[in-house]
Amino acid sequence: MSRMPAAPSAPSARSLPPPRVERARALSARGAAAGAAIALLLLSAPGRADESRAARRAAAARERGRPYTMVEVGTGVMTLPGADVCPHSASECEQGETSISFGIHNLYRWRDIGFGAGIFWAATLSSEGARGAPELERDHSRRYFMVEGLFRYYGIRMPTWEWWAGATLGGIVVNDSWSVKADREPYSDTAYVGPRAATLSTEGVAAGLAAGGEWTFAANWSLGGHLRYSSWFLPEDRKRSPTGDLASLSKRVDMFNIGLVIAYGVAL
């Protein structure tokens, strides 16, 4: 007579951990998680405290007329309304140019006075056709780069609004670039050393005037706008590339720029 296999016996009460042990383990896990959270808070607290102290110092410096610095980042529209743009030849010129501009400035503020330096960059909104064989599909584009010093006088100062007028002086570089379809859409993925387009650089001096306003919406932050005029003094004779292309601009050029800026103040 065959014997049936014995069913596995249920674990006895002695083999199970007592309820107190289970509760102790749960409390230990919760305690470890709470300890880690507290450690993270303690580590991040000094950074937040330093940031809040810097914010209070910058706000106090502005209110009490003490020195502090500002970093401005802005964007706008630049136009050259009276410029003779001649990328093809001296006898084929177009009147005016409009570009999107970007800028960043660092200013030192003390009461009503502000001075500093910055960079200004702009590029044409679209490329234009250039002379050459039709199958080459040549395009032409321009970019502008300016390094300038600036001075401002804040003549109207209110608790949250400030209005200023100032002057700028610096250098301007106008880059003309000509490219063909093979430059813009290479036949292979092989990377070659050097630019893919023929470029001419025209350097000159830029001097101008500016005016604007700022609205302080937080302890360190302000939002504002500006209107700028600058006169560019470029060489009389246009540069010529090896392929016979001419630089777009020459002589004196008037520039107007309108834009929006956001600024952050830091106490010294």
TAPE-V965710 format. One line per field, one symbol per residue. phi: phi as a letter, one per 40 degrees, with the letter a starting at -180 (. if undefined). burial: b if it has 16 or more other C-alpha atoms within 10 Angstrom, else e. A space follows every 10 residues. Layout:
phi->???
burial->???
This chain:
phi->.cbccccccc ccccccccdc cccccccccc cccccccccc cccccdcccc cccccccccc ccccgccabb bbbaaabbbb cbcccbccac cbbbcgabac bbaabbbbba fcbaaiaabb baaccacbcb cicdccfcbb abbbbbbaba bbbccbbbdb bbbbbabbaa bbbbbbbbbb dcccbdcbcc cbchccbcbb bbbabbbaba aaabbcbadb babaaabbba bcbbdccccb cdcgcbccba gcbcbbabab bbbbcbcc
burial->eeeeeeeeee eeeeeeeeee eeeeeeeeee eeeeeeeeee eeeeeeeeee eeebbbbbbb bbeeebbbbb bbbbbbebbb eebbbbbbbe eeeeeebbbb bbbbbbbbbb bebbbbbbbb bbbbeeeebb beeeeeebbb bbbbbbbbbb bbbbeeeeee ebbbbbbbbb bbbbbbbbbb eeeeeeeeee eeeeebbbbb ebbbbbbbbb bbbbbbeebb bbbbbbbbbb bbbbeeebbe eeeebbbbbb ebbbbbbbbb bbbbbbbe
